[in-house]
């Protein structure tokens, strides 16, 4: 027996999903010697063998077609101190890289200084899903910063930090 499908109000749907805390990443690549990137909160691990990760990006993204053309990307997992970087890479039509300190990973991707961790990836697969694309990347390298701190989190429409937890 099937149940009738009722239309879900997009604002209520977004509000409901806002109750799921997520980390913040910046997906980056280098094409024709130009760095590209965007802020992404829909990032997750897929498989450990082979090592696969995934992110979702809007189908009309300006940055992702360049990343697709490069065939590779880095996932920069932002620290709690990198709110400004998250905001900067979330904007369109501006120089996202202005004032950003970065190096090139072994695979040739831009990695943002002081991110908690970065993963080098090659595009493994891509799937259309509504108004987004689901991108699967195979991890080819990774690196953590020496003094890793707290992650940058997003919850109910705003940045937040992990509360300190005491153990007995």
N, C-alpha and C positions, 0 to 999 in steps of 0.2 A: 504494500500500500504506500503510495507516494503522498508526500505532504505538499500542499500548494506553496510555491515560492513567493515570498512577499518581498517587496523592494526594501532594501536596506538604505536608510538615509546616510549619505556619505559623511556628513558631519558627526553623526552618532557613531558610525563605524570608526572614524578616525579617533574620536574621543575614547571609545572602548579600547582600541589598540594602544592608545597613549598610556594605559595602565600597565603596559608591559615595559619594564625598564630595559634599555638597550645601551650597549656601548657605542661610541662614536669613532668612526674611522674616516680616513681620507684615502680614496682610491686614486693612484697616480700612475702616469706613464710618461714616456718621452718619445715624441715623434718628430722627425726632421729637426732634431736638436732643441725642440721646444717642449717644456714640461706642461702637462695637462693634469687636471685632477678635479675631484668633487667630494664633498662631504657625504658620507653614507652611514646610516644607522641600521640598515637591513643587511647585516653581514653575519655569517655563521659558518661553523665547520660542517662538512658533509661526510667526510670519510678519512680514516687514518691510513688505509692501505688500498689504493694509493692515497697520498695526502691531498685531499680536495677541500676547497672552501667555496662559498658562494656569496654573491651580493645581488641585490635587485637595484635596478636603475630605471628611471622614467624613460619610456620609449622615445620621447622628444628631447632627451638630453643632448646638450651641445658637446660635452666632453667625451661621452662614451664612444661615439663613432671614431674618434681619434685613437682611443685606447684599443678598440677593436682592430683598427688598421695596424697598430703596433704589434698586436697579438700577445701582449704581455702587460702585466701591471704589478704594482706593489700595493699592499694593504698596510697603511700606517695606523696603528692602534693608538689613539690619542690619550694623553695623560690629562688629569684633572686641571692642570695649569694651561691647557691648550684650547680654552674656550674661544679665544680670538681667532685661532687658526681654523677651528670648526666653522665659525661664522663667516670668515673670509672665503673659504672654499664652498660655502653654501650659496654664495651670490653668483648671479650671472651678469655678464657684460662688464666685468671689472678685471683688472690684472690680479688674479688670485695669488700669484707668486710674489707680489711686491712685498719686500721685507721678510720673506720666508727663507730661513737657513736650511739648506738641503744638500745631500750628497747623492751620488749615483751608486746604486746597488750593483752587485756583481752581474746581474742580468741587464743592467742599463736603465733601471727604473729610478725615478726620484724618490728618495726616502727623507722624510722630514725629521730634522734634528730634534732630539728629546722626546720623540714618540716612545711609548712604552715598549713597543715591539714593532717590527715590520716583517712582512712576508713577501717574498718574490714569487710571482705566479705566471704561468702561461695559460692563455685561454684554452679551456678544455671543451666547453660546450656552451651553448646559448639557447634559451627557450623564450618564446613570446608568452606573456601571461597578462592578459588584460591590457592596462595602460603602462605596463612595465616589462622589462626584460630580466630574466633570471640568468645570471652569468656564473658558470662554474669555472674555477681556476685550479690548476694543479700546482701545488707549492713546490718550488725548486730550490728555495733557500729561505732562511729566517734569521733574525737577530734581535736580541733584547738590548736595551740600554743598560749601562752599568748600574745606575742608581734608579731602578724602576720604582715608580711611585704608584699612586692611585689612578684608576682609569677615569676617563671622562664619560659620564653616564647621562642619559636623557630619559626623563620620566614625566608624564602628564604635561607635556609641552614645554618643559624647562630642563636646564642642566641641573644635575645634582651630584653629590658625593656619597661615597659609602660611609655609613656611620661606623665609628670605631667600635669594635666588638671586643669585649673582655672575655677571657677564658679562665676557667677555674683551674 
